[in-house]
Amino acid sequence: MGGGKARTAVGRAPAKVNLHLAVTGRRSDGYHLLNSLMVPVSLCDTVAIEVARRRSGRRMVTCSVEGPERVGGGPSNLAARAARAVIEETSSPRAAHIRIVKRIPWGAGLGGGSSDAALVLKMLPALLGVRIAAPRMREIALSLGADVPFFLACRPAVAGGIGEDLVAITGFPRLSLMVVVPERRIETAWAYANALKSLTSYHRTSTDIRLQLRRGRLAALFHNDLEAGIRSLVPDVDRLVRQLEAAGARATVMSGSGSAVVGLFDTPVQRDAAGASIAAPDKAYAVEVLRGRPREHGTVG
């Protein structure tokens, strides 16, 4: 990539939902061990990256965020940290500017920040004209956050470990899902510190998620070990679960550490009718399950 021309790429960073989440243990460093069914969905942020030769005094990475979700940009944004990791790993002389249009609600257990970071890891090396081997890329992704490796492949998977041990699921069924997010948002650390007190033991027999899927028992998998504790502490989450059930959801589950609640409906018509019953400040999103990463596109300018 010669000369000083800028290059840009634009891509979509999908949210994820946890349709099943069991806490199976805790490591000595404090991270919780999980057995989870994670699927990417069609609610997406838009991430644009522009790279150009770094001028004297210019920052290595800049990051701006706009959109309905008020999330800070700047160097602490996870996407900016991902870009710095790539540039430092490859000793690139170029600088990157990241612009994010934020649609995925923060503090909802939907993984938006992790997805933005993973998309930067996927797009930026090509813009810089460099390659990072897949094993090393996974290491960088995990150093940024436990959910980031999932978004590299961005396909339905069973997640173990702290979320980094991933087994992809092929042929995942089409689902009519409604994701509802209340005004109240939840910090992950707070959720784990406060919502797991109701569990008598982490060391329980783990559900064989893939076996249940093969038997067609998807609705039975909808479970989250954090949900009971969160519902007792955050009335909005309990209210949304009850509202989706009253609207005809076949199964409901809180995603991740909350506060988003996911409802499974038999048909898109039923799902959309349920969504129409959701009033502000709650936010409702009719979503589809993705089976791979949306295509990004780039231009040379």
N, C-alpha and C positions, 0 to 999 in steps of 0.2 A: 504494500500500500504506500506508494511513493507520494512525494509532494506534501503540501500542507492542506489539501482539501479535506473538508469535514465529511464524515460519513454518518448516516443516521439509520436507525432501525426502530420499528414500532411493533409491539406485540401485545397480546392480551394475557393477563395473569389471572387464572381462575381461582375462585374460592374453593374450599373443600368442606365437606361435612363428615363427621364421625357418626356412622349409623350404629356402630357398636364400640364401646370403650370400657374395658375392664382394667383396673389397676391391679397388677399381679405381684408387685414387690417394690422395693426401694433400694437404690444403690447407696453405697457409702458416701457418695458426693451429694446426695440429696435428691437426685433425679429419680422420678418414679418410672417403673417398668410397666409397659402397657401391652394389652392385646386388643387391637382395634381394627375395625373395618372403615377405611377412609376412601372417599370417592371425590374426584374433582367435579365441580358443577359449573353451569353456564353463567353465573354471576361473576363478572370480571372487572378488574382494573385495567387501564391502558397505560403501558409504559413505553416511553420514547427515549432513546439514547442517541446522543450526538457525540462523536469523538473527533478531535482535531489535535494537531501538534501542540504540546504544552509550551506556552510562552513563559518567559521568566516572570516570576511572581504570581502566575496563575495557579489556582488550586488544582490538585490532581482530580478531584471529583466535586461537582456541585449537584444539588438535588432540590427540586421544587415540587410541591404537591398542590393540586387544586381539586375541586369537585365537592360534592355534597358532604363527604366525610371529612371532618376537620382533623387531619393528621399532620404532624410536623414534618417538614423536610429537613434539609441541612445534613451535616456529617453524621448525626446519630441515626438517621433513617436506615433501616436494614438494607434497602436497595443500594444506598450510598456505600455502606460497609462492604457489600458484595462487590461493588465496582472497584473499591480500593484493593480488595483482596486479589482480584484478577490482575489489576495493573501492577501491583507489587510482585505477584507470583511470576509474571512474565517480563518484568523490568521494562515495561512499555514506556516510550517517551511521550505518549499521548495523554490527553486529559479527556474526561468524560463528563457530560452534563446529562442528568436524568430528569425527565419530566413525567410525573405520575398524575393521571386523572383517577382519583380515588372513588370507587363505587362500593367496594366491599366494606361493610361496617367493621370498625375496629372494636376490640374488646368483646367479641361475639363468638369466639371459638371457630372462626371461619378461615383463619390462616392467611389473611390478605397480605400482611407484611412479609411473611415467609414466601408467598407466591411471587411477590414483586422481586424479592431478592433472587429467587431461583431463575426467574426470567432474565434478569441481568446476567447471571452466570451463564445462561445459554446463549444470549445474544452478543455480549460484549467481546468475547474472544474473536469471533468472526470479524467484527468491526475493526479490531486491532490487528487482524491478520496473523493471529497466533492460535495455537492449539494447547489445550490442557487435557492430559490423559483422564479418562473417565474415573479411575480409582482416586486420583488426586482431586478431581472435581467433587466427588462425593465427600472427601475429607473436608474440603473448603466449605461445602454446603452444611455439613454437620457442625462445623465450628461456628457457623452463623446462627443455627437454631435447629431444634430437633425435628421440626416439620419441613425444613428446607429440602432435604433429600427427596421427600415424597414428591415435591413439585418439579424436580428435575425431569422425571419420567411423566408425571401428571396423568396417571391412569389408576383405576380402581385397584386397591391393594390391601392386603392384610399386613398390619404394621406391628412389629414386636420390638423388644428392647425399649429404648426411650422414644421410639418412633422411627428409628433409622433402619431397622431390619425389615425389609419390604419384600413381599411375595405378590407379584402382580396377579390379578384375576382377569382371565380372558372371558369374553362372552357375557359380560355383566348385563343383567336385564335392564330394559328401559323402564324408568320409573317416573311417576308424576309426583314431584316433591314440591312442597311449599316451605320456604324458609322465612321465619318471622323473627324480627329483632326488636326488642323493646328499647325504650330510651335509656334505661339503666344498662351500663356496660360493666364488664367484669375483668379485672386483672387476673392473669393466669396464676401468678404466685399466690394471690389472695384466695382463689378458688381451691387450690390444692391444700393450702394451710387450714382452711376452714370447713370445706365441704366433705372431707374424707373422714371426719370424726365418727360418722355413723357406721363406717365399715368396721366389723369386728376383727377382720384379718385380711391382709392382702393375699395371703397364700391359699388361694382357692383353686379348684379345678378350672382351667381355662376352657372356654367354649371353642369347639373346633369350627371356626367360621366358614371355612371352605366346604366342610362336610354339610353344614346347614344350608349353604347356598346350593349345593348339588341336590339336596333334598327339597329345594323350593321353599325353604322356611325363612325367607328374608324378613318378613314382618316380625317373626319371633326373635330376630337378632337385635331389634331396636332396643338398646339398653345403654345406659351410661352410669358408671359407679358414682360419678360426681353429682348426678342429677338430684337425688333425694335431698342431699345436703344443701345444694344451691336453692332448690324450691322452698326449703324451710327458711332460708336466709334472704331470698330475693323474691318477694311476692309477684313481681312482674313475670318471672319465668313460670311460676306455678299457674298464673292466670292464662298465659299463652298456651300452655299444655292443655288446659281445660277447654279453652276456646277452640283449638284445633280439633280436639276430640268431639266437641259438640257440633262442629262443622262437618263431621263425617270421616275424619282421618282414621285409616285402618290401623296405623301405629304412629307414635310420636317418640321423639328423643331429643334431648338437648345435645348440641354439637360441642365437642371438646370441653373446655372449661366454661362454656356459656358466654354470652347470654342468649344466643340464637336457639330457637326451637324448630325442629324439622318435622313436618307432617307428611305421611305417605298416604296418597289417595288412589282410588281404583282407576280414575279416569282424569284426563286433563280438565274436563268440564267441571267435575267436582272440585278439583284443586283450585281452579280459577274462581269458582263461586266462593270458596272459603277465603281466598285472598281478598275478594271484594268486601268481605265482612270485617277486614282489619282496618282500623282507623288510626290516624295520626295521634300521638307521635310514634306508634309502632310502625315498623316498615315490613312489608311483605314482598317476597320475591318468588315468582314461579320459576323453577329451574329444571334443567335436564342434566342427567349424568353424562360427563364427557368420558371418552375412551382413549384420549390422548391429548397432547398439548395443541391448542389452536395455533395455526400457522402465523408466524410473524413475517413482516416484510421489511426490506431495507432499501435505501436509496443512496446514491453517491451524489453529493452536492458540491 
